């Protein structure tokens, strides 16, 4: 079945075609040029910056211990959700717990002392201090008596050593010219005779000193003088021993006699050395008792005296020091427990119960469960158009066609050179916490820099430089081409330039001439 077209309608169509052709011929005949025209109209103006980025968690951490130790508890595994402050892994803290117990006891002790200092001494405490003073006085008197006895004993031993053990080797031993009886080296004979003469005078003054001894005497002066006299006797006996060692048996001196002399001299030297040691020990004991008595008296004075402001301040400082030590140990114990610093998801966990964890080794890694972010690098030619707060449409390679909303939260002012091109790192945050978004995904980002409705725009190639600035050519209804100055705005993402003034809606804008 065929459709017939009315004759009049067909004639009308032909007339229109002929008229259009005639117009084009007329236009070409007048201008000699064919044009690409575009009718100006208002439309949506969109300026986007397109970049590629990568999805990252809003924050991520790798956690390790400040001090190494043996893992005692492992509380989480990969994939577990954790909250801020949750215990993840702990290492052995038994030694620190024991140290905390000691520090706590020390702190309590210092606190008790401060309370006691503030309260003052009780009568019982004063009585104890007085008893210690009395005991120290008794001990000192006993030590003084012992020193006096040791002084007398030292004199007696020295007198016995010289006059009973050694004088048998001398003629006229107590005279001003004592003579060694036997033949020995001349220098030794002279030395030993001189020392015997000096010893006799020493005994006279030493004996007078000993006769004046009492427990009220200046005993330390006595011990100093007696030690000096004992050392003089010891030196004399050393010289006599040297002389007897030089004796040789003959008709008038038997070997048995020589051996007897040597034995007597040896015994005398032993007794003198013992006297020196005994006197020194007695003197040291007296010094100790004097010190103890002085200390006891000071303690009694302190016990009886009220605490001064300085004493209270010093004790208060000791209390604070003990408490600080206790808090320090608590802090160390806290460091034996690895805790999550944020809400998130465990992405790595390498600790095993019982193993030794080295210092600083990452043990647990966590990513935040808050909204993910995107890290992208914007070229320098585009970054001037981008600002924080700009919205972006994000397409993830993993989800074809799905668009996620995001917002720019920061743009670094420092450049990052990528393949020789300066770029600037921008951080975008997803608008929604969508479970489909995973860390590491590739993101294709269209940053919406400017989006407006009702904007007149023309292709950039339609605009040219003019004496008045920029201009476009407009084809009028009569076929005349006018050059019209324009004020332009931004260039959109499709190569079109915003026209602020100069072009009206409905104008036929010449895009580019085409040679015939």
PyMOL commands that set and color helices and strands:
alter all, ss='L'
color gray80, all
select helices_A, chain A and resi 7-31+94-119+123-169+186-211+219-245+255-304+309-334+380-383+460-462
alter helices_A, ss='H'
color red, helices_A
select strands_A, chain A and resi 34-39+42-56+60-63+69-74+81-82+87-91+170-171+179-180+337-339+344-349+356-357+364-368+373-379+391-396+403-418+421-430+442-459+464-466+469-475+481-491+496-501+508-514
alter strands_A, ss='S'
color yellow, strands_A
deselect
rebuild
show_as cartoon
